[in-house]
Amino acid sequence: MSETTVVVRADLPIGTISPRVYGQFAEHLGRCCYDGLWVGTKNTSIAHSGGWRTDVLQALKKMPVPLLRWPGGCYADHYHWRDGIGTHRPVRLGMSCGLTVEDDNALGTHEFLDYCTEIGAEPYLAGNMGSGTPQELCDWMEYCNTSLNTFLSDERKSNGRNQPWNVKLWGVGNENWGCGGNYTAEQYAHEYRRYSTMLRHVDEKAELVICGLTDDWNRVIMNALKEHLFLVDHVSVHRYWAAGPAADFGEDDYYKMIATSAETEPFIEATAAIIESVTRGRKKVGIALDEWGVWAPEAKPEANYEQVSPLRDAIAAAITFEIFHRQCNVLTLANLAQVANVLHAPVQTSGADFWCTPTYHAFNLYSPHIGATALNTIVDGTSFVLPDGTPGLSATSSAASNGSCAISLINRHLDQTAHVRLHGAPGTASIGKLLTAQSPNAANSAVSPNAVAPVELEIGGDADGGWTCTIPPHSIATLTVSH
Ligand code: AHR
């Protein structure tokens, strides 16, 4: 058992943890939207509310989903929003990531935006810059956002929605360096300038997201926009991790996943440096990590991009949350890919069966940090390290406006328990939750939906007014301390 001290530095705040960094992503890909979220109102025996499956709806209401991105992904650059409004919904080819299906467009703009209201999520719409036009995207923005009396707002009203939704976040394309049109960075920047200029005229308050990639592309697009920075609010980047299979991975794969998810931080820092080198404080442009998560080798097109989601992936998600907190001054939003069934999903379904993955529970464990002030958190555990020499225990903490302080801990070690002393979080009461299992391979399923679920964390007091707790190997925990 290893002794580790965690010191919360309430005197060293980092910044506010935007609710937007705890976002989710719903793409019309495989069984994410259709089947995972939406079963429609016809020909289904699955309980639903207006077409939305009830089990998933209830689960998403209990998990923080402050932001939801839709309808893609690669799907967005084929999507024509008019197909998904009104009573006549044409069946089109639904295309993304090599899957081509019949798409009846039953889940469209009204359904999606009303779902966001229901689950308390801010919507984030991804526009079509692959097969669409600036006019088409301007029209979608006008349809959603204008309060003036126009042909499009009349149409919105006749489709049942009087008030505009005022959607703030608009992606101008998706992965346009690849599936979204195979643009060069120069071509894309040129087109982006045109699209975003027109969109600004429709709704000057909308926040526009430019499609980024890695350093070279990001440098080119930002430099191309340097005299038009008012057109850029966020730079979209994506990060997927692979480290051995999702099921039956070994020790090496486990540690590889820990290391790979941690590499997200230098990537965010490098992206922030490129943005800053162009903006030089003239305009706040944030980073939108609007797709992130584990993409296991099992999640192939033939498998509808589905994978088992073990405890290991919840630990990888928790490592990412720590990064989000440390980088909260440059990271403005983030979306786990994807919210149901596809890739690193917090909820999974099979027919009428439904279960939450360990990652779902990780989101709930970290929810006290949402909207709070991230605090510097020092971990002193020099003797408790992973095989690569990096710390075995890591931590993040935040102060909420009600005076409480939340501290989340990750024991990254595969087989060693951590005994933790916690200082700098004064209070008289503490509660704690722990997510653990015998093995990081443990996962939930239709037959064992609660194999991995949070339990109470035992917390003790120490003589110096601090707290103590024991964190089993490959586990995550959150303590909340209040007066
Ligand atoms: O999330 C799956 C796919 O990954 C998205 O459609 C695309 O943007 C990315 O390549």
Residues whose N, C-alpha, C, O or C-beta is under 5 A from the ligand:
A	BS01	AHR	G73 C74 Y75 E175 A337
